[in-house]
Amino acid sequence: MSKSKKERGICELYAEDPERADYVVFGRVADKGRRGFLKGAGLATMGVALGATIPFHRNMPAGLIPAAFAESLTDFKIEGKDGLTVLNDRPINAETPAHLLDDHITPTERHFIRNNGVPPEDMNPATWSLTIDGEVERPMTLSIADLKRDFEVVSYALQLECGGNGRSAFNPPARGNQWSLGAVGNCMWTGVRLVDVLNAAGVKPTAIYTAHYGADTHLSGDPDKLPISRGVPIEKAMSPYNLIAFEQNGGPIHPMNGAPLRLVVPGWPGSCSQKWLRRIQLRDVEHDGPKMTGTSYRVPKYKVAPGTDVPKEDHKIIHAMPVKSLVTFPESGITLPAGSPSVAVRGHAWAGDYFVSQVELSADFGTTWTKADLMAPTNPYSWQSWQAEVSLPGRGYYEVWARATDSEGNQQPFAINWNPKGYLNNTMHRVAVTVAA
Amino acid sequence: MRISSSVARVSRPPLRRPFLSLLVAAGLCLLTLPAWADDDFFGEDWPRTEGYEEVGYFCGACHSLAIVKQQGLSRPHWDDLFDWMIEEQGMAELEPEERELYLDYLARHFNEDHRPL
């Protein structure tokens, strides 16, 4: 408790005025000619707080909160989930601390939860039905047994990330659940291809958008309101890697992850992957269900300065998520034994509708970079795991930064591309590592 | 696979208002119990200034107060959020004096200088 209080105090200070915070907290003054000069006294103070000196202090930008202070954890328990941080309990929203996402295939108990409403009480796979209707030649209602019998059953490792993952770093803050890093996962999903089912129903040329409906109910209890109903352009819907899934990691889907049937539309905001799936309607207009309109899952059509009030009509719907990486080992805040010459670092990277082509690491605040060994994806839309050995020349405090580049050449930024609702934060993940004296 | 003759039949989940009411009632009871013990219905991080009970019960009736405490919004943005909850989420319209009281409380404690986590 006292630890989190202290962290909050520091975060508040840095949010108000980073350079002043540097001075107040650490006595650190940025030299005009350099981007991160630490005066002797400030350097010592920061070192005391971190329990180590900072070998690369001359490269450390002014106003940068040491990553050792930038994360905090709280443990709660959800049945069938392990180690998740609960952001909200009504509706339930919980994310996974980065170091618990170390597996290439995310265990079911470590996959994040993002609920918009109240999950249905009946999740019986034997009586579940899915309806396909709207702009199709042959509207259909199918049981899960029908899906398994009539369509090819496939398994893919598919990464899902909440559109608001990383929102907690926005300044000014953006409204909504304050996700830090862990609203992302890469489970092995088993189901049938959405495209096969749509083709069986016969997609009319008039169909331009999907509309997804789940069995969860609105928080207010109003039966006429849907908590969320989103969709995707028909071109995205026809991708062979979208699944109507009935298994998660070879077992039942976790109740909070959408049992017994859900969509998995990887690479796009997680909200496109309707949970407790009951109906897919094809529409001849852009879908306008709850959380499709206004500013939900939308960003400005142009770049805006932090804090700008952007008119609703100047927003556009988010499509693919941007390139991003996560360091899952070591855990931020680790102290290595004296004399450790290097640290083995590993994690994952993903890139919306693209592949990741490169992951690089820095331990000197971004001055020099080392290429990581990057795995090919298990299949398209799986995240790609990577590992590297990063040199640490002597005792002190380091930050390991990870930076991924996608197959189109897009690279993770250092600073947030601020937007009013706090989406798409794909800034570099920073992990604190100390080598003991 | 079978072709549905009545597509609209399954387009909406069954009504479960009674169930939800029970759930909400049960939830409130559970939340209230510890309050008798340590007077902490709202959590110790819900500041005890004018309006805290009114705002806390009003917001907490539909969603967790945890989501409120995470926010850092200016008064106009809290005002916008009220509009969004009324227009999109079925929140009841507020009397002007209620709205002022709630906005005063939220903007005082959960303004842009309030950092989440």
Contacts between the chains, C-beta under 8 A, distances in Angstrom:
chain1	res1	chain2	res2	distance
A	4	B	117	7.9
A	7	B	117	7.8
A	8	B	115	6.3
A	8	B	117	7.0
A	11	B	115	4.6
A	11	B	117	7.3
A	12	B	113	6.6
A	12	B	114	7.7
A	12	B	115	4.9
A	15	B	113	7.1
A	15	B	115	5.2
A	16	B	113	6.3
A	72	B	117	6.0
A	86	B	66	7.8
A	87	B	66	6.7
A	87	B	67	7.6
A	87	B	70	6.8
A	88	B	63	7.5
A	88	B	64	5.1
A	88	B	66	5.0
A	88	B	67	4.8
A	88	B	70	7.7
A	89	B	64	4.9
A	89	B	66	6.3
A	90	B	27	7.3
A	90	B	63	5.4
A	90	B	64	4.1
A	91	B	63	7.0
A	91	B	64	7.9
A	118	B	20	6.8
A	118	B	23	7.5
A	120	B	13	6.4
A	121	B	16	7.4
A	121	B	19	6.8
A	129	B	10	5.8
A	131	B	4	6.4
A	131	B	7	6.0
A	131	B	10	4.9
A	131	B	11	6.6
A	133	B	4	7.6
A	133	B	7	4.6
A	133	B	11	7.7
A	138	B	3	5.8
A	139	B	3	7.0
A	139	B	4	5.4
A	139	B	7	4.8
A	140	B	1	6.1
A	140	B	2	7.3
A	140	B	3	6.1
A	140	B	4	6.1
A	141	B	2	6.7
A	141	B	4	3.9
A	141	B	7	7.3
A	141	B	10	6.0
A	142	B	1	5.7
A	142	B	2	7.7
A	146	B	1	5.0
A	146	B	2	7.4
A	149	B	1	7.9
A	150	B	1	4.8
A	168	B	70	8.0
A	168	B	116	5.4
A	168	B	117	5.6
A	172	B	72	7.1
A	172	B	74	7.6
A	172	B	112	4.7
A	173	B	71	6.7
A	173	B	72	3.6
A	173	B	73	6.8
A	173	B	112	6.3
A	173	B	114	7.7
A	173	B	115	7.1
A	173	B	116	6.4
A	175	B	71	5.6
A	175	B	73	5.8
A	175	B	77	6.9
A	175	B	81	6.1
A	177	B	67	6.7
A	177	B	70	6.9
A	178	B	70	4.3
A	178	B	71	7.9
A	178	B	116	3.9
A	178	B	117	6.0
A	180	B	117	6.9
A	200	B	1	7.2
A	213	B	11	7.0
A	213	B	12	7.9
A	215	B	13	4.6
A	217	B	13	6.5
A	217	B	16	6.3
A	217	B	20	6.8
A	218	B	89	7.8
A	218	B	90	6.7
A	219	B	62	5.3
A	219	B	63	5.8
A	219	B	89	7.5
A	220	B	62	5.8
A	220	B	89	6.8
A	220	B	90	4.3
A	220	B	91	7.5
A	221	B	17	5.7
A	221	B	20	4.0
A	221	B	21	6.6
A	221	B	24	6.9
A	222	B	90	5.0
A	223	B	12	7.9
A	223	B	13	8.0
A	223	B	15	4.6
A	223	B	16	7.0
A	223	B	17	5.7
A	225	B	89	7.7
A	225	B	90	5.4
A	278	B	10	6.6
A	278	B	11	7.9
A	278	B	13	6.7
A	279	B	10	6.8
A	279	B	11	5.7
A	290	B	88	6.8
A	294	B	84	7.2
A	294	B	88	7.0
